[in-house]
Amino acid sequence: MRILSFDTTNNCVSIALLEREKVVAERLFVSSGGERQESVTLLLPSIDEMLQQAQWRKTDLDLLVVGVGPGSFTGIRIAVVTARTLAQALNLPLTG
């Protein structure tokens, strides 16, 4: 099972690709104050880069996992909306 997981609910943006519980790739962007918006804008491009490095296509994914808090209201909304959009576009199950 190939899993994409990410969390934007606090001052970090974390992204991971997992295959059968093994971490294939991971990224962490830590921000403070005004940098937070910049790190969140890296979410989708970073996912694309990580998939490419792992030699996976989006259609290879089996599950999306998203962090749902606790954390900032805006961070939770960003995570959930991004995950829901990806899940609908790729017809993937989503959990969080």
LUMDRENLUM-619780 format. One line per 4 residues: their letters; for each residue y, x, z of N, C-alpha, C, O. Coordinates in steps of 0.2 Angstrom, whole numbers, padded with zeros to 4 digits. Example, Ala and Ser with C-alpha at 12.3 -4.5 7.8 and 13.67 -1.06 7.14 Angstrom:
REM LUMDRENLUM-619780
AS	-0028:0066:0039:-0022:0062:0039:-0016:0066:0039:-0017:0071:0042 ~ -0011:0064:0035:-0005:0068:0036:0000:0064:0039:0006:0067:0040
//
This chain:
REM LUMDRENLUM-619780
MRIL	-0006:0004:0000:0000:0000:0000:0006:0004:0000:0007:0009:0004 ~ 0011:0003:-0005:0017:0007:-0005:0023:0003:-0002:0024:-0003:-0004 ~ 0026:0006:0002:0031:0002:0006:0038:0005:0006:0039:0012:0006 ~ 0043:0002:0005:0050:0004:0005:0053:0001:0011:0053:-0005:0012
SFDT	0056:0005:0016:0059:0003:0022:0066:0006:0022:0067:0012:0021 ~ 0071:0002:0025:0077:0004:0026:0081:0000:0032:0079:-0005:0033 ~ 0086:0004:0035:0089:0001:0040:0097:0003:0040:0098:0009:0039 ~ 0101:-0002:0040:0108:0000:0040:0112:-0003:0046:0118:-0004:0046
TNNC	0108:-0005:0051:0111:-0009:0057:0115:-0005:0062:0119:-0008:0066 ~ 0115:0002:0061:0119:0005:0066:0123:0011:0063:0125:0010:0057 ~ 0125:0016:0066:0129:0021:0063:0125:0026:0058:0128:0031:0056 ~ 0119:0024:0057:0115:0028:0052:0112:0023:0046:0112:0017:0047
VSIA	0111:0026:0041:0107:0023:0036:0101:0027:0035:0101:0032:0033 ~ 0095:0023:0036:0089:0027:0035:0085:0023:0030:0085:0017:0030 ~ 0081:0027:0026:0077:0025:0021:0071:0029:0021:0071:0035:0022 ~ 0065:0025:0020:0059:0029:0019:0054:0025:0014:0054:0019:0013
LLER	0050:0030:0011:0045:0027:0007:0038:0029:0010:0037:0035:0012 ~ 0034:0024:0011:0027:0025:0014:0022:0023:0010:0022:0019:0006 ~ 0016:0027:0010:0010:0025:0007:0004:0026:0012:0003:0031:0014 ~ 0001:0020:0013:-0004:0020:0018:-0002:0023:0025:-0006:0027:0027
EKVV	0003:0021:0027:0006:0024:0034:0008:0031:0034:0010:0034:0039 ~ 0008:0034:0028:0010:0041:0027:0017:0041:0024:0019:0038:0019 ~ 0022:0045:0027:0029:0045:0025:0029:0050:0019:0027:0056:0019 ~ 0031:0047:0013:0031:0050:0007:0038:0054:0006:0038:0059:0003
AERL	0043:0050:0008:0050:0052:0007:0054:0049:0012:0053:0043:0014 ~ 0059:0052:0015:0064:0049:0019:0071:0052:0019:0072:0058:0017 ~ 0076:0048:0020:0083:0050:0020:0086:0047:0026:0085:0041:0028 ~ 0091:0051:0029:0095:0048:0034:0102:0050:0033:0104:0056:0033
FVSS	0107:0046:0033:0114:0047:0033:0117:0045:0039:0117:0039:0041 ~ 0120:0049:0043:0123:0048:0049:0131:0048:0048:0134:0052:0045 ~ 0134:0042:0050:0141:0042:0049:0145:0040:0055:0142:0037:0060 ~ 0151:0041:0055:0156:0039:0061:0162:0036:0058:0165:0039:0053
GGER	0164:0030:0061:0170:0027:0059:0171:0026:0052:0166:0022:0049 ~ 0176:0028:0048:0177:0026:0041:0172:0029:0036:0172:0026:0031 ~ 0168:0033:0038:0162:0036:0034:0157:0031:0033:0153:0031:0028 ~ 0156:0026:0037:0151:0021:0037:0150:0018:0030:0145:0017:0028
QESV	0156:0015:0028:0156:0012:0021:0153:0017:0016:0149:0014:0012 ~ 0155:0023:0016:0153:0028:0011:0145:0029:0011:0142:0029:0006 ~ 0142:0029:0017:0135:0030:0018:0131:0024:0016:0126:0025:0013 ~ 0134:0018:0017:0130:0012:0015:0130:0011:0007:0126:0009:0004
TLLL	0136:0014:0004:0136:0014:-0004:0131:0018:-0007:0129:0018:-0012 ~ 0128:0023:-0003:0123:0027:-0005:0116:0024:-0005:0111:0027:-0007 ~ 0115:0018:-0002:0109:0015:-0001:0105:0014:-0007:0099:0017:-0008 ~ 0107:0010:-0012:0103:0009:-0018:0103:0015:-0022:0097:0016:-0025
PSID	0108:0019:-0023:0106:0025:-0027:0101:0030:-0024:0097:0033:-0027 ~ 0101:0030:-0017:0096:0034:-0014:0089:0032:-0015:0085:0036:-0015 ~ 0089:0025:-0014:0082:0022:-0015:0080:0024:-0022:0074:0026:-0023 ~ 0084:0023:-0027:0082:0025:-0034:0080:0032:-0035:0075:0034:-0038
EMLQ	0084:0037:-0032:0082:0044:-0032:0075:0045:-0028:0071:0049:-0031 ~ 0074:0042:-0023:0068:0043:-0019:0062:0041:-0023:0057:0044:-0023 ~ 0063:0035:-0026:0057:0032:-0030:0056:0037:-0036:0050:0038:-0037 ~ 0061:0040:-0039:0060:0044:-0044:0056:0051:-0042:0052:0053:-0045
QAQW	0058:0053:-0036:0055:0060:-0034:0048:0058:-0032:0044:0063:-0033 ~ 0046:0053:-0029:0040:0051:-0028:0035:0049:-0034:0029:0048:-0033 ~ 0039:0049:-0039:0036:0046:-0046:0033:0039:-0045:0028:0038:-0048 ~ 0037:0035:-0042:0035:0028:-0041:0040:0024:-0045:0046:0026:-0046
RKTD	0038:0018:-0048:0043:0014:-0051:0044:0008:-0045:0040:0007:-0041 ~ 0049:0004:-0046:0050:-0001:-0041:0045:-0006:-0042:0043:-0009:-0037 ~ 0042:-0007:-0047:0036:-0011:-0048:0030:-0009:-0045:0025:-0013:-0044 ~ 0030:-0003:-0043:0024:0000:-0039:0024:-0002:-0031:0019:-0001:-0028
LDLL	0030:-0004:-0029:0030:-0006:-0022:0026:-0012:-0020:0026:-0017:-0025 ~ 0023:-0013:-0014:0020:-0018:-0012:0023:-0022:-0007:0021:-0028:-0005 ~ 0028:-0019:-0003:0031:-0022:0003:0038:-0019:0004:0039:-0013:0003 ~ 0042:-0023:0006:0049:-0021:0008:0049:-0022:0016:0048:-0028:0018
VVGV	0052:-0018:0020:0053:-0018:0027:0060:-0017:0028:0063:-0012:0026 ~ 0064:-0021:0032:0071:-0020:0033:0072:-0020:0041:0069:-0025:0044 ~ 0077:-0016:0043:0079:-0016:0050:0083:-0022:0051:0088:-0023:0047 ~ 0082:-0026:0056:0086:-0032:0057:0090:-0032:0064:0092:-0037:0067
GPGS	0091:-0026:0067:0095:-0026:0073:0090:-0024:0079:0084:-0023:0079 ~ 0094:-0023:0085:0101:-0025:0086:0105:-0020:0082:0103:-0014:0080 ~ 0111:-0021:0081:0116:-0017:0078:0122:-0021:0076:0123:-0027:0078 ~ 0126:-0018:0072:0132:-0021:0070:0131:-0027:0065:0126:-0027:0061
FTGI	0135:-0032:0066:0134:-0038:0062:0134:-0037:0054:0130:-0039:0050 ~ 0139:-0033:0052:0140:-0031:0045:0134:-0027:0043:0132:-0028:0037 ~ 0132:-0022:0047:0126:-0018:0045:0120:-0022:0044:0116:-0021:0040 ~ 0119:-0027:0049:0113:-0031:0048:0114:-0035:0041:0109:-0036:0038
RIAV	0119:-0038:0040:0120:-0042:0034:0119:-0038:0028:0116:-0040:0023 ~ 0122:-0032:0028:0120:-0027:0022:0113:-0026:0021:0110:-0027:0015 ~ 0109:-0025:0026:0102:-0023:0026:0098:-0029:0023:0094:-0029:0019 ~ 0100:-0035:0026:0096:-0041:0025:0097:-0044:0018:0093:-0045:0014
VTAR	0104:-0044:0016:0106:-0046:0009:0103:-0041:0004:0100:-0043:-0001 ~ 0103:-0035:0005:0100:-0030:0000:0093:-0031:0000:0090:-0031:-0006 ~ 0089:-0031:0005:0082:-0032:0005:0080:-0039:0002:0075:-0039:-0002 ~ 0083:-0044:0004:0082:-0050:0001:0083:-0050:-0007:0078:-0053:-0011
TLAQ	0088:-0047:-0009:0089:-0047:-0016:0084:-0043:-0020:0081:-0045:-0025 ~ 0082:-0037:-0017:0077:-0033:-0020:0070:-0037:-0020:0066:-0037:-0025 ~ 0068:-0040:-0014:0062:-0044:-0014:0062:-0049:-0019:0056:-0050:-0022 ~ 0067:-0053:-0020:0067:-0058:-0025:0067:-0055:-0032:0063:-0058:-0036
ALNL	0070:-0050:-0033:0070:-0047:-0040:0064:-0044:-0042:0061:-0045:-0048 ~ 0060:-0041:-0037:0054:-0038:-0038:0048:-0042:-0036:0042:-0040:-0037 ~ 0049:-0048:-0034:0044:-0053:-0032:0039:-0049:-0026:0033:-0049:-0027 ~ 0042:-0047:-0021:0039:-0043:-0016:0039:-0047:-0009:0044:-0050:-0008
PLTG	0034:-0046:-0005:0035:-0049:0002:0040:-0044:0006:0041:-0038:0004 ~ 0043:-0048:0010:0049:-0044:0014:0047:-0046:0022:0046:-0052:0023 ~ 0048:-0041:0026:0047:-0042:0033:0053:-0038:0036:0055:-0033:0034 ~ 0054:-0040:0042:0059:-0036:0046:0059:-0038:0053:0063:-0035:0057
//
